[in-house]
Structure formats: C-alpha cells, structure tokens
C-alpha cells in the first residue's frame, strides 16, 4: 500500500528517521514538481467525479478551445 504524507518542514527529519528504522517501510520523497502534478491530477479527478455525479456542470469544449 502506498501513502502520500504532507509534513511540516521542521518535522521531516524526525519522521524520515522513524520511517527508515522500520524494515517494512520504503520511503521515496517526491520532488516539488511531482508533488504538484500529483495534487493537480487528484484535483482534476475529484472535479471529474463531481461532473459525473451531476453535482458540477462541465464546461463546453468549444469554449475551452477558444480560450486557448
């Protein structure tokens, strides 16, 4: 199982030391770019789920293309 954690900068060293001491846990920090991509993707999926459940209205594709 995989987890993504958000940790205060001043607590990272302590948490990483604890996690690295556990033989059954592997850690792999995300680069700021990958963290942003992950967050943006999650936001897009959440928005798509709202559209599919009719809780949010989807925008028109032609309008989107005209904005570009």
PDB file of N, CA, C and O in Angstrom:
ATOM      1  N   UNK A   1       0.851  -1.167   0.000  1.00  0.00           N
ATOM      2  CA  UNK A   1       0.000   0.000   0.000  1.00  0.00           C
ATOM      3  C   UNK A   1       0.900   1.234   0.000  1.00  0.00           C
ATOM      4  O   UNK A   1       1.975   1.238   0.599  1.00  0.00           O
ATOM      5  N   UNK A   2       0.443   2.263  -0.675  1.00  0.00           N
ATOM      6  CA  UNK A   2       1.212   3.495  -0.752  1.00  0.00           C
ATOM      7  C   UNK A   2       0.442   4.630  -0.093  1.00  0.00           C
ATOM      8  O   UNK A   2      -0.789   4.663  -0.111  1.00  0.00           O
ATOM      9  N   UNK A   3       1.198   5.564   0.491  1.00  0.00           N
ATOM     10  CA  UNK A   3       0.634   6.736   1.134  1.00  0.00           C
ATOM     11  C   UNK A   3       1.372   7.981   0.654  1.00  0.00           C
ATOM     12  O   UNK A   3       2.546   7.918   0.289  1.00  0.00           O
ATOM     13  N   UNK A   4       0.682   9.090   0.660  1.00  0.00           N
ATOM     14  CA  UNK A   4       1.313  10.389   0.432  1.00  0.00           C
ATOM     15  C   UNK A   4       1.063  11.194   1.696  1.00  0.00           C
ATOM     16  O   UNK A   4      -0.079  11.348   2.130  1.00  0.00           O
ATOM     17  N   UNK A   5       2.124  11.701   2.276  1.00  0.00           N
ATOM     18  CA  UNK A   5       2.022  12.461   3.522  1.00  0.00           C
ATOM     19  C   UNK A   5       2.473  13.891   3.288  1.00  0.00           C
ATOM     20  O   UNK A   5       3.388  14.146   2.505  1.00  0.00           O
ATOM     21  N   UNK A   6       1.831  14.805   3.964  1.00  0.00           N
ATOM     22  CA  UNK A   6       2.284  16.193   3.960  1.00  0.00           C
ATOM     23  C   UNK A   6       2.771  16.492   5.366  1.00  0.00           C
ATOM     24  O   UNK A   6       2.014  16.392   6.332  1.00  0.00           O
ATOM     25  N   UNK A   7       4.048  16.863   5.474  1.00  0.00           N
ATOM     26  CA  UNK A   7       4.684  17.024   6.776  1.00  0.00           C
ATOM     27  C   UNK A   7       5.302  18.410   6.861  1.00  0.00           C
ATOM     28  O   UNK A   7       5.881  18.904   5.893  1.00  0.00           O
ATOM     29  N   UNK A   8       5.176  19.036   8.030  1.00  0.00           N
ATOM     30  CA  UNK A   8       5.823  20.331   8.243  1.00  0.00           C
ATOM     31  C   UNK A   8       7.330  20.173   8.071  1.00  0.00           C
ATOM     32  O   UNK A   8       7.919  19.179   8.495  1.00  0.00           O
ATOM     33  N   UNK A   9       7.935  21.166   7.446  1.00  0.00           N
ATOM     34  CA  UNK A   9       9.360  21.105   7.107  1.00  0.00           C
ATOM     35  C   UNK A   9      10.239  20.816   8.334  1.00  0.00           C
ATOM     36  O   UNK A   9      11.217  20.076   8.231  1.00  0.00           O
ATOM     37  N   UNK A  10       9.901  21.387   9.475  1.00  0.00           N
ATOM     38  CA  UNK A  10      10.739  21.199  10.667  1.00  0.00           C
ATOM     39  C   UNK A  10      10.576  19.813  11.305  1.00  0.00           C
ATOM     40  O   UNK A  10      11.297  19.487  12.248  1.00  0.00           O
ATOM     41  N   UNK A  11       9.644  18.996  10.808  1.00  0.00           N
ATOM     42  CA  UNK A  11       9.422  17.648  11.347  1.00  0.00           C
ATOM     43  C   UNK A  11       9.864  16.547  10.394  1.00  0.00           C
ATOM     44  O   UNK A  11       9.807  15.369  10.746  1.00  0.00           O
ATOM     45  N   UNK A  12      10.305  16.910   9.190  1.00  0.00           N
ATOM     46  CA  UNK A  12      10.644  15.921   8.167  1.00  0.00           C
ATOM     47  C   UNK A  12      11.770  15.007   8.623  1.00  0.00           C
ATOM     48  O   UNK A  12      11.668  13.787   8.490  1.00  0.00           O
ATOM     49  N   UNK A  13      12.834  15.575   9.155  1.00  0.00           N
ATOM     50  CA  UNK A  13      13.995  14.768   9.543  1.00  0.00           C
ATOM     51  C   UNK A  13      13.616  13.707  10.580  1.00  0.00           C
ATOM     52  O   UNK A  13      14.038  12.556  10.472  1.00  0.00           O
ATOM     53  N   UNK A  14      12.832  14.089  11.570  1.00  0.00           N
ATOM     54  CA  UNK A  14      12.416  13.156  12.619  1.00  0.00           C
ATOM     55  C   UNK A  14      11.546  12.043  12.045  1.00  0.00           C
ATOM     56  O   UNK A  14      11.751  10.868  12.348  1.00  0.00           O
ATOM     57  N   UNK A  15      10.593  12.412  11.231  1.00  0.00           N
ATOM     58  CA  UNK A  15       9.696  11.417  10.650  1.00  0.00           C
ATOM     59  C   UNK A  15      10.454  10.468   9.725  1.00  0.00           C
ATOM     60  O   UNK A  15      10.230   9.258   9.763  1.00  0.00           O
ATOM     61  N   UNK A  16      11.352  11.009   8.891  1.00  0.00           N
ATOM     62  CA  UNK A  16      12.115  10.161   7.983  1.00  0.00           C
ATOM     63  C   UNK A  16      13.002   9.188   8.765  1.00  0.00           C
ATOM     64  O   UNK A  16      13.144   8.032   8.368  1.00  0.00           O
ATOM     65  N   UNK A  17      13.594   9.638   9.860  1.00  0.00           N
ATOM     66  CA  UNK A  17      14.418   8.752  10.690  1.00  0.00           C
ATOM     67  C   UNK A  17      13.572   7.615  11.247  1.00  0.00           C
ATOM     68  O   UNK A  17      13.996   6.459  11.245  1.00  0.00           O
ATOM     69  N   UNK A  18      12.388   7.940  11.718  1.00  0.00           N
ATOM     70  CA  UNK A  18      11.488   6.919  12.258  1.00  0.00           C
ATOM     71  C   UNK A  18      11.082   5.923  11.178  1.00  0.00           C
ATOM     72  O   UNK A  18      11.147   4.713  11.391  1.00  0.00           O
ATOM     73  N   UNK A  19      10.667   6.426  10.025  1.00  0.00           N
ATOM     74  CA  UNK A  19      10.226   5.543   8.943  1.00  0.00           C
ATOM     75  C   UNK A  19      11.364   4.681   8.413  1.00  0.00           C
ATOM     76  O   UNK A  19      11.156   3.511   8.091  1.00  0.00           O
ATOM     77  N   UNK A  20      12.561   5.245   8.320  1.00  0.00           N
ATOM     78  CA  UNK A  20      13.701   4.485   7.817  1.00  0.00           C
ATOM     79  C   UNK A  20      14.137   3.379   8.780  1.00  0.00           C
ATOM     80  O   UNK A  20      14.798   2.426   8.367  1.00  0.00           O
ATOM     81  N   UNK A  21      13.774   3.497  10.053  1.00  0.00           N
ATOM     82  CA  UNK A  21      14.092   2.453  11.029  1.00  0.00           C
ATOM     83  C   UNK A  21      13.149   1.258  10.928  1.00  0.00           C
ATOM     84  O   UNK A  21      13.434   0.198  11.487  1.00  0.00           O
ATOM     85  N   UNK A  22      12.045   1.413  10.233  1.00  0.00           N
ATOM     86  CA  UNK A  22      11.090   0.318  10.088  1.00  0.00           C
ATOM     87  C   UNK A  22      11.464  -0.523   8.863  1.00  0.00           C
ATOM     88  O   UNK A  22      11.483  -0.007   7.745  1.00  0.00           O
ATOM     89  N   UNK A  23      11.758  -1.803   9.060  1.00  0.00           N
ATOM     90  CA  UNK A  23      12.232  -2.623   7.939  1.00  0.00           C
ATOM     91  C   UNK A  23      11.168  -2.869   6.858  1.00  0.00           C
ATOM     92  O   UNK A  23      11.513  -3.220   5.730  1.00  0.00           O
ATOM     93  N   UNK A  24       9.918  -2.696   7.179  1.00  0.00           N
ATOM     94  CA  UNK A  24       8.845  -2.970   6.232  1.00  0.00           C
ATOM     95  C   UNK A  24       8.331  -1.715   5.527  1.00  0.00           C
ATOM     96  O   UNK A  24       7.320  -1.769   4.826  1.00  0.00           O
ATOM     97  N   UNK A  25       9.016  -0.592   5.709  1.00  0.00           N
ATOM     98  CA  UNK A  25       8.604   0.671   5.086  1.00  0.00           C
ATOM     99  C   UNK A  25       9.715   1.155   4.154  1.00  0.00           C
ATOM    100  O   UNK A  25      10.885   1.207   4.533  1.00  0.00           O
ATOM    101  N   UNK A  26       9.328   1.505   2.937  1.00  0.00           N
ATOM    102  CA  UNK A  26      10.252   2.123   1.988  1.00  0.00           C
ATOM    103  C   UNK A  26       9.808   3.565   1.802  1.00  0.00           C
ATOM    104  O   UNK A  26       8.617   3.835   1.646  1.00  0.00           O
ATOM    105  N   UNK A  27      10.755   4.488   1.817  1.00  0.00           N
ATOM    106  CA  UNK A  27      10.412   5.896   1.619  1.00  0.00           C
ATOM    107  C   UNK A  27      11.025   6.388   0.318  1.00  0.00           C
ATOM    108  O   UNK A  27      12.105   5.961  -0.091  1.00  0.00           O
ATOM    109  N   UNK A  28      10.300   7.299  -0.317  1.00  0.00           N
ATOM    110  CA  UNK A  28      10.778   7.900  -1.560  1.00  0.00           C
ATOM    111  C   UNK A  28      10.178   9.300  -1.630  1.00  0.00           C
ATOM    112  O   UNK A  28       9.022   9.454  -2.025  1.00  0.00           O
ATOM    113  N   UNK A  29      10.939  10.317  -1.256  1.00  0.00           N
ATOM    114  CA  UNK A  29      10.404  11.681  -1.290  1.00  0.00           C
ATOM    115  C   UNK A  29      10.051  12.105  -2.719  1.00  0.00           C
ATOM    116  O   UNK A  29      10.716  11.710  -3.676  1.00  0.00           O
ATOM    117  N   UNK A  30       9.010  12.904  -2.844  1.00  0.00           N
ATOM    118  CA  UNK A  30       8.611  13.452  -4.135  1.00  0.00           C
ATOM    119  C   UNK A  30       9.325  14.776  -4.375  1.00  0.00           C
ATOM    120  O   UNK A  30       9.550  15.555  -3.449  1.00  0.00           O
ATOM    121  N   UNK A  31       9.673  15.011  -5.620  1.00  0.00           N
ATOM    122  CA  UNK A  31      10.208  16.326  -5.976  1.00  0.00           C
ATOM    123  C   UNK A  31       9.042  17.315  -5.932  1.00  0.00           C
ATOM    124  O   UNK A  31       7.886  16.906  -6.037  1.00  0.00           O
ATOM    125  N   UNK A  32       9.324  18.586  -5.780  1.00  0.00           N
ATOM    126  CA  UNK A  32       8.225  19.568  -5.782  1.00  0.00           C
ATOM    127  C   UNK A  32       7.369  19.485  -7.062  1.00  0.00           C
ATOM    128  O   UNK A  32       6.151  19.653  -7.014  1.00  0.00           O
ATOM    129  N   UNK A  33       8.023  19.226  -8.201  1.00  0.00           N
ATOM    130  CA  UNK A  33       7.279  19.114  -9.462  1.00  0.00           C
ATOM    131  C   UNK A  33       6.325  17.925  -9.424  1.00  0.00           C
ATOM    132  O   UNK A  33       5.155  18.059  -9.781  1.00  0.00           O
ATOM    133  N   UNK A  34       6.816  16.762  -8.995  1.00  0.00           N
ATOM    134  CA  UNK A  34       5.968  15.575  -8.949  1.00  0.00           C
ATOM    135  C   UNK A  34       4.838  15.739  -7.933  1.00  0.00           C
ATOM    136  O   UNK A  34       3.728  15.259  -8.163  1.00  0.00           O
ATOM    137  N   UNK A  35       5.105  16.405  -6.822  1.00  0.00           N
ATOM    138  CA  UNK A  35       4.062  16.658  -5.826  1.00  0.00           C
ATOM    139  C   UNK A  35       2.971  17.542  -6.426  1.00  0.00           C
ATOM    140  O   UNK A  35       1.786  17.311  -6.187  1.00  0.00           O
ATOM    141  N   UNK A  36       3.363  18.555  -7.202  1.00  0.00           N
ATOM    142  CA  UNK A  36       2.389  19.450  -7.846  1.00  0.00           C
ATOM    143  C   UNK A  36       1.562  18.688  -8.877  1.00  0.00           C
ATOM    144  O   UNK A  36       0.344  18.858  -8.946  1.00  0.00           O
ATOM    145  N   UNK A  37       2.218  17.848  -9.679  1.00  0.00           N
ATOM    146  CA  UNK A  37       1.496  17.049 -10.681  1.00  0.00           C
ATOM    147  C   UNK A  37       0.503  16.122  -9.994  1.00  0.00           C
ATOM    148  O   UNK A  37      -0.635  15.987 -10.443  1.00  0.00           O
ATOM    149  N   UNK A  38       0.921  15.491  -8.923  1.00  0.00           N
ATOM    150  CA  UNK A  38       0.037  14.588  -8.188  1.00  0.00           C
ATOM    151  C   UNK A  38      -1.167  15.337  -7.629  1.00  0.00           C
ATOM    152  O   UNK A  38      -2.297  14.863  -7.746  1.00  0.00           O
ATOM    153  N   UNK A  39      -0.943  16.486  -7.031  1.00  0.00           N
ATOM    154  CA  UNK A  39      -2.031  17.287  -6.463  1.00  0.00           C
ATOM    155  C   UNK A  39      -2.983  17.771  -7.553  1.00  0.00           C
ATOM    156  O   UNK A  39      -4.200  17.722  -7.380  1.00  0.00           O
ATOM    157  N   UNK A  40      -2.436  18.237  -8.673  1.00  0.00           N
ATOM    158  CA  UNK A  40      -3.275  18.708  -9.783  1.00  0.00           C
ATOM    159  C   UNK A  40      -4.104  17.573 -10.378  1.00  0.00           C
ATOM    160  O   UNK A  40      -5.266  17.767 -10.736  1.00  0.00           O
ATOM    161  N   UNK A  41      -3.504  16.389 -10.484  1.00  0.00           N
ATOM    162  CA  UNK A  41      -4.224  15.230 -11.016  1.00  0.00           C
ATOM    163  C   UNK A  41      -5.355  14.835 -10.082  1.00  0.00           C
ATOM    164  O   UNK A  41      -6.460  14.535 -10.533  1.00  0.00           O
ATOM    165  N   UNK A  42      -5.081  14.833  -8.776  1.00  0.00           N
ATOM    166  CA  UNK A  42      -6.127  14.497  -7.805  1.00  0.00           C
ATOM    167  C   UNK A  42      -7.284  15.489  -7.902  1.00  0.00           C
ATOM    168  O   UNK A  42      -8.451  15.098  -7.863  1.00  0.00           O
ATOM    169  N   UNK A  43      -6.956  16.761  -8.028  1.00  0.00           N
ATOM    170  CA  UNK A  43      -7.976  17.801  -8.146  1.00  0.00           C
ATOM    171  C   UNK A  43      -8.818  17.593  -9.410  1.00  0.00           C
ATOM    172  O   UNK A  43     -10.038  17.753  -9.377  1.00  0.00           O
ATOM    173  N   UNK A  44      -8.172  17.240 -10.511  1.00  0.00           N
ATOM    174  CA  UNK A  44      -8.888  17.006 -11.767  1.00  0.00           C
ATOM    175  C   UNK A  44      -9.816  15.802 -11.660  1.00  0.00           C
ATOM    176  O   UNK A  44     -10.943  15.843 -12.152  1.00  0.00           O
ATOM    177  N   UNK A  45      -9.350  14.735 -11.024  1.00  0.00           N
ATOM    178  CA  UNK A  45     -10.181  13.538 -10.845  1.00  0.00           C
ATOM    179  C   UNK A  45     -11.364  13.845  -9.943  1.00  0.00           C
ATOM    180  O   UNK A  45     -12.482  13.410 -10.217  1.00  0.00           O
ATOM    181  N   UNK A  46     -11.131  14.590  -8.871  1.00  0.00           N
ATOM    182  CA  UNK A  46     -12.237  14.968  -7.981  1.00  0.00           C
ATOM    183  C   UNK A  46     -13.284  15.786  -8.732  1.00  0.00           C
ATOM    184  O   UNK A  46     -14.484  15.576  -8.556  1.00  0.00           O
ATOM    185  N   UNK A  47     -12.827  16.720  -9.571  1.00  0.00           N
ATOM    186  CA  UNK A  47     -13.748  17.550 -10.346  1.00  0.00           C
ATOM    187  C   UNK A  47     -14.514  16.696 -11.354  1.00  0.00           C
ATOM    188  O   UNK A  47     -15.718  16.881 -11.537  1.00  0.00           O
ATOM    189  N   UNK A  48     -13.825  15.768 -12.004  1.00  0.00           N
ATOM    190  CA  UNK A  48     -14.490  14.883 -12.959  1.00  0.00           C
ATOM    191  C   UNK A  48     -15.556  14.038 -12.264  1.00  0.00           C
ATOM    192  O   UNK A  48     -16.639  13.834 -12.812  1.00  0.00           O
ATOM    193  N   UNK A  49     -15.259  13.551 -11.074  1.00  0.00           N
ATOM    194  CA  UNK A  49     -16.247  12.766 -10.329  1.00  0.00           C
ATOM    195  C   UNK A  49     -17.476  13.607  -9.986  1.00  0.00           C
ATOM    196  O   UNK A  49     -18.597  13.098 -10.005  1.00  0.00           O
ATOM    197  N   UNK A  50     -17.275  14.889  -9.672  1.00  0.00           N
ATOM    198  CA  UNK A  50     -18.412  15.771  -9.412  1.00  0.00           C
ATOM    199  C   UNK A  50     -19.252  15.967 -10.674  1.00  0.00           C
ATOM    200  O   UNK A  50     -20.480  15.997 -10.603  1.00  0.00           O
ATOM    201  N   UNK A  51     -18.601  16.098 -11.816  1.00  0.00           N
ATOM    202  CA  UNK A  51     -19.327  16.249 -13.085  1.00  0.00           C
ATOM    203  C   UNK A  51     -20.115  14.982 -13.375  1.00  0.00           C
ATOM    204  O   UNK A  51     -21.282  15.050 -13.761  1.00  0.00           O
ATOM    205  N   UNK A  52     -19.485  13.822 -13.191  1.00  0.00           N
ATOM    206  CA  UNK A  52     -20.160  12.553 -13.479  1.00  0.00           C
ATOM    207  C   UNK A  52     -21.333  12.287 -12.543  1.00  0.00           C
ATOM    208  O   UNK A  52     -22.273  11.584 -12.913  1.00  0.00           O
ATOM    209  N   UNK A  53     -21.287  12.835 -11.348  1.00  0.00           N
ATOM    210  CA  UNK A  53     -22.396  12.656 -10.406  1.00  0.00           C
ATOM    211  C   UNK A  53     -23.394  13.810 -10.487  1.00  0.00           C
ATOM    212  O   UNK A  53     -24.263  13.945  -9.626  1.00  0.00           O
ATOM    213  N   UNK A  54     -23.266  14.642 -11.523  1.00  0.00           N
ATOM    214  CA  UNK A  54     -24.165  15.778 -11.769  1.00  0.00           C
ATOM    215  C   UNK A  54     -24.185  16.800 -10.634  1.00  0.00           C
ATOM    216  O   UNK A  54     -25.185  17.494 -10.451  1.00  0.00           O
ATOM    217  N   UNK A  55     -23.124  16.901  -9.891  1.00  0.00           N
ATOM    218  CA  UNK A  55     -23.021  17.905  -8.835  1.00  0.00           C
ATOM    219  C   UNK A  55     -22.279  19.145  -9.321  1.00  0.00           C
ATOM    220  O   UNK A  55     -22.217  20.158  -8.623  1.00  0.00           O
ATOM    221  N   UNK A  56     -21.718  19.053 -10.526  1.00  0.00           N
ATOM    222  CA  UNK A  56     -20.987  20.158 -11.126  1.00  0.00           C
ATOM    223  C   UNK A  56     -21.221  20.100 -12.622  1.00  0.00           C
ATOM    224  O   UNK A  56     -21.206  19.026 -13.224  1.00  0.00           O
ATOM    225  N   UNK A  57     -21.439  21.265 -13.218  1.00  0.00           N
ATOM    226  CA  UNK A  57     -21.689  21.304 -14.649  1.00  0.00           C
ATOM    227  C   UNK A  57     -20.360  21.420 -15.400  1.00  0.00           C
ATOM    228  O   UNK A  57     -19.504  22.238 -15.064  1.00  0.00           O
ATOM    229  N   UNK A  58     -20.216  20.585 -16.418  1.00  0.00           N
ATOM    230  CA  UNK A  58     -18.999  20.604 -17.230  1.00  0.00           C
ATOM    231  C   UNK A  58     -19.014  21.797 -18.162  1.00  0.00           C
ATOM    232  O   UNK A  58     -20.073  22.230 -18.616  1.00  0.00           O
ATOM    233  N   UNK A  59     -17.850  22.321 -18.442  1.00  0.00           N
ATOM    234  CA  UNK A  59     -17.735  23.422 -19.391  1.00  0.00           C
ATOM    235  C   UNK A  59     -17.816  22.908 -20.818  1.00  0.00           C
ATOM    236  O   UNK A  59     -17.656  21.713 -21.066  1.00  0.00           O
ATOM    237  N   UNK A  60     -18.062  23.801 -21.743  1.00  0.00           N
ATOM    238  CA  UNK A  60     -18.160  23.461 -23.157  1.00  0.00           C
ATOM    239  C   UNK A  60     -16.757  23.360 -23.753  1.00  0.00           C
ATOM    240  O   UNK A  60     -15.926  24.239 -23.525  1.00  0.00           O
ATOM    241  N   UNK A  61     -16.484  22.297 -24.513  1.00  0.00           N
ATOM    242  CA  UNK A  61     -15.164  22.081 -25.106  1.00  0.00           C
ATOM    243  C   UNK A  61     -14.810  23.190 -26.092  1.00  0.00           C
ATOM    244  O   UNK A  61     -13.652  23.604 -26.160  1.00  0.00           O
ATOM    245  N   UNK A  62     -15.784  23.677 -26.855  1.00  0.00           N
ATOM    246  CA  UNK A  62     -15.514  24.762 -27.799  1.00  0.00           C
ATOM    247  C   UNK A  62     -15.056  26.026 -27.078  1.00  0.00           C
ATOM    248  O   UNK A  62     -14.149  26.716 -27.544  1.00  0.00           O
ATOM    249  N   UNK A  63     -15.679  26.327 -25.947  1.00  0.00           N
ATOM    250  CA  UNK A  63     -15.280  27.494 -25.165  1.00  0.00           C
ATOM    251  C   UNK A  63     -13.840  27.345 -24.676  1.00  0.00           C
ATOM    252  O   UNK A  63     -13.063  28.299 -24.704  1.00  0.00           O
ATOM    253  N   UNK A  64     -13.496  26.137 -24.227  1.00  0.00           N
ATOM    254  CA  UNK A  64     -12.147  25.871 -23.756  1.00  0.00           C
ATOM    255  C   UNK A  64     -11.129  26.086 -24.874  1.00  0.00           C
ATOM    256  O   UNK A  64     -10.095  26.723 -24.669  1.00  0.00           O
ATOM    257  N   UNK A  65     -11.427  25.554 -26.052  1.00  0.00           N
ATOM    258  CA  UNK A  65     -10.514  25.702 -27.177  1.00  0.00           C
ATOM    259  C   UNK A  65     -10.388  27.168 -27.598  1.00  0.00           C
ATOM    260  O   UNK A  65      -9.305  27.612 -27.981  1.00  0.00           O
ATOM    261  N   UNK A  66     -11.480  27.911 -27.530  1.00  0.00           N
ATOM    262  CA  UNK A  66     -11.429  29.334 -27.892  1.00  0.00           C
ATOM    263  C   UNK A  66     -10.582  30.139 -26.908  1.00  0.00           C
ATOM    264  O   UNK A  66      -9.945  31.119 -27.294  1.00  0.00           O
ATOM    265  N   UNK A  67     -10.575  29.726 -25.631  1.00  0.00           N
ATOM    266  CA  UNK A  67      -9.760  30.403 -24.618  1.00  0.00           C
ATOM    267  C   UNK A  67      -8.279  30.191 -24.891  1.00  0.00           C
ATOM    268  O   UNK A  67      -7.458  31.059 -24.595  1.00  0.00           O
ATOM    269  N   UNK A  68      -7.941  29.047 -25.451  1.00  0.00           N
ATOM    270  CA  UNK A  68      -6.528  28.748 -25.719  1.00  0.00           C
ATOM    271  C   UNK A  68      -6.063  29.567 -26.900  1.00  0.00           C
ATOM    272  O   UNK A  68      -4.903  29.472 -27.299  1.00  0.00           O
TER     273      UNK A  68
END
